[in-house]
């Protein structure tokens, strides 16, 4: 994997899926980096730094998401977003 391209396939594990609080945390984390972040679900790709775009995905618990980052900090942002999703956005 090159330093300026990173991707990961994840499953949404928190019981409420990507709701407003989770999406806000996701966008805040993604926006800390200058690279482009894209989130895909069922072939639909949206801007990973856009709250409205992520809401439109309708990612519920069990949804499979592909996160792709391109540019400076791509590996770092994918790692941070993976941890956020794996940790269920801090939910129990």
WOHUWO-V868891 format. One record per helix or strand of 2 or more residues. SS is the DSSP state (h for helix, s for strand). FROM is the first residue (numbers start at 1). TO is the last residue. If there is no record, write none. Layout:
SS:FROM:TO, SS:FROM:TO
This chain:
s:5:11, h:20:30, s:36:41, s:44:47, h:51:57, s:64:70, h:74:86, h:88:90
